[in-house]
Amino acid sequence: MKMTKMLRGSAIGLAAGLLMSTAVQAQETIKVGILHSLSGTMAISETTLKDAMLMLIEQQNAKGGLLGKKLEAVVVDPASDWPLFAEKARELITGSKVAAVFGCWTSVSRKSVLPVFEELNSLLFYPVQYEGEESQRNVFYTGAAPNQQAIPAVDYLAETEGVERWVLAGTDYVYPRTTNKILETYLLDSGVAPEDIMINYTPFGHSDWQTIVAEIKAFGSAGKKTAVVSTINGDANVPFYKELANQGIKAEDIPVVAFSVGEEELAGIDTGPLVGHLAAWNYFMSAPTPENDEFIAAWHEFIGDTKRVTNDPMEAHYIGFNMWIKAVEKAGTTDADAVIDSIVGVSVPNLTGGYSAMMPNHHITKPVLIGEIQDDGQFETVFETPGLVVGDAWSDFLPDSKALISDWRKPMNCGNFNTATGKCGGKGS
Amino acid sequence: MARPLLLILQRIALVLVLATALIGGSAKAQSGPSVPDLVSRLAGADFNETERVVEALAASGDASVARLLEALGDGDLYYRRSDNAVFIATRGGEGYLLTDPLTGASAGEAGRREVAKVRVNNSLRRAVRAAIGTLTLRSPDPAIRIAAAQSVLKSGDPEAVEPLTEAIAAEQNDSVRAVMERARAAAILNSDASDAVKIDAVKTIAAKSSQDTRAILLAASNGASEALGSAISDAVRRVEGDLALWSAAQNVWYGLSLGSVLLLAAIGLAITFGVMGVINMAHGEMVMIGAYVTYVVQEIIRNHAPFLFDVSLLIALPLAFAIAGAVGMAIERGIIRFLYGRPLETLLATWGLSLILQQVVRSLFGPTNQEVGAPSWMSGAFELGGLTLTYGRVWIIVFALVVFAVLVLVLRHTSFGLQMRAVTQNRRMASSMGIRTNWTDALTFGLGSGIAGVAGVALSQIDNVSPNLGQSYIIDSFLVVVFGGVGNLWGTLVGALSLGVLNKFLEPYAGAVLGKILVLVFIILFIQKRPRGLFALKGRAVES
């Protein structure tokens, strides 16, 4: 009896001790900022990323947190309003004192927060594919640069499909315009005649695609194999694909390769008529690896809905978050300068069966996957680059940025070093 | 009767071959690899290997492989990991239901991880389609024969000349024969036939002016001799002339179809803004509610009564009208009636309301797009001369006009319409005549909102069903109503259709972005000239 009483007493004592220690820990958390729109037009894409980050933080805490402390997510809603992004970023850094921020989707929101991160010297992990032409000391670009998505996709079409005529269709804003400029130069350099390239821009949320699809059809009837390279922004894609299907343009005739269409966008369409159209990403939900199976299972459990899909920007956050954890552990502190120094060279597993490493230009290495849409709304990988591709901050196919390189290690410590003049500070300085 | 019998015999023979192959190891029925041998090579093959197998299967001339090729093209062909046996697999139960690819006999079940897909890509799908085309040219079903001829027409495979010539000789059906002759001509152009034969083929192909014709001819002009080249360029010029004419007609059609979408979006606003004078910024959200009602109806039908799917939109229509109308009336009773005569406050309040409604829908249904399927009678397209008309658009135009007609009838010929017009024209007089103006206001606003909800059902077919759906239409709706003339339904009709056509004629020349800007500039100038729009209301109502 006494024995059990004693045991019980010590058990209570132990429990109390544990409680005390968690209470102490709760006071000393490491805060992680999440800066994704939860309302407004971009909520459609960004809400998922907020949830993915919450899941990653929860998983890390279950593993024991970071540096012996628990992580605490601080979620703010910049409401798809670009200036509000800057305000909310400031609030996260100075008000909540977060150690790092994961967020932004559109390039304009990233541009709006750049000065804030520079001024307050904090860290931003940006998870979306973008137009490149930027490298900032406080920002880590975990999405694809154009050379990790657009160029391999065009190569694939030219080689395996024998495409000779190109339609570059995009929404009218900075990402499609820059990507198309890079692609146009690349195609002209590789011997495509100027009359075999058609460039077309549409406004945001364009919903009446009849004329443009008819134009594409006419452009494709010149006796040469034609393909569409689409940088059409998320929301306008559903009516675009619906119109393609309605006018009977099949992937076998004129394939469309998209850079902004992932599993999430396809969730709103009946993909039966779209089988065979392509997308280029660095991750597909269908990737057959144990890491991916685990990630999907965890996601379904976290969100409580087995129908929800995973997509490329989620993987980018997965990679970025793990890189940050590893860099903080390596530096032994969450101090921004120390992490910026320690994160270069950090390598973590990605979800497609390899490792991604942070490069000195703050971009990461990734495999490039080309997938064909299947009738269940998933992609099937039909091509994968043999090795990893290093993200290139400054495109080799734009005259202004050809000579620029970026290296944030000492002694160069420069995001736009001009190799022609030998000076730091070129375009974008 | 002889052919099906022959097919059955062939199948039996194949089963026998398969059986002997399984028992005796490598029994070869003929020279070269047998069909089952070829099929077994598909297990785990890469794209190049699969393509070689498809070519060999097509060359075997055995019509029974059509089913297998069909399944391969559709991505339904799988192989069992344990023994590399190839099956057609369909989703069923926990995993897949397997059938034998050659005989069609059931072959049991397999778990999801036990089988792997024979992977296909676009170029394989093309090869498969061409192979099926050549194999099914002699099918007893004329529809299959036409499809077969059309896929050969697309591929232009020179190997198909022989089978096509035979098929044409045996063909009884005129329309099938016409397609086959075009297909044969396309195949001849890719073969090494003499110029005279090829020039004949050019004539056969150019008899029908279409973009496909142009594509085939232009592809054949590469490396053609002078005589053939000039024949081709003559033909192409004629075809392009025809196409240019049709493209003008096509633009009018596109314009009408865009106009009908604008009309649908704006017609509810023509009542709330046009007749009542309420600047309702939440109008777009009524459209969105209608689209979400369609989504919910379809979800329920998918889960509980899939056979009703084709009428899902018809079921959604009255529900969307009722729900959006009820929300509209609640808005009128709850907010707008306190703000009559204060347009700026109304504008701000309804704008705030639109944000609230969006966020409510976002919280209820999630921020992502919802899938609203098209019933079979609304998908696909048909050709009318050189025009390609999609069924979805045709129905939307018809629907927009029906909604418009019903609304005009309600306003002109019902007592509710009469009261509504009386209240808008002279509220105090109407009130002293015994009309309950409060209720008329609420019902009118409900009617406008309900019509917006009905528009949402139609728009769910062509646009994203997301919380942002309404936002993209609100500006256009106001433009149409202001341009057409506030307070006049006919103005809205003419305004919507003419803006649609104008937009579509500008788009090919100016591009979609500049086209839209030009339309806006045009409207600004027009409003300067005629501030009351196309069809201005006259009389005392205007002065107040």
Interface residues (C-beta under 8 A of the other chain):
Chain A: L38 S39 T41 A43 I44 S45 T47 T48 T160 E161 D172 N200 Y201 T202 P203 G205 H206 S207 D208 Q210 T211 I212 A214 E215 K217 A218 G220 S221 A222 G223 K224 D235 V238 P239 K242 E243 A245 N246 Q247 G248 A251 E252 D253 P255 E264 E265 A267 G268 I269 D270 P273 V275 G276 L278 E372 Q374 D375 E380 V382
Chain B: F47 G75 K117 R119 N121 N122 S123 R125 R126 R129 K154 Q211 D212 R214 A215 I216 L217 L218 A219 A220 S221 N222 L243 S247 Q250 N251 Y254 S257 L258 V261 L355 Q358 Q359 R362 G366 P367 T368 N369 Q370 E371 G373 A374 S379 G380 A381 T388 T390 Y391 G392 R393 I462 D463 N464 V465 S466 P467 N468 Q471 S472 K504 E507 P508 G511 A512 V513 K516
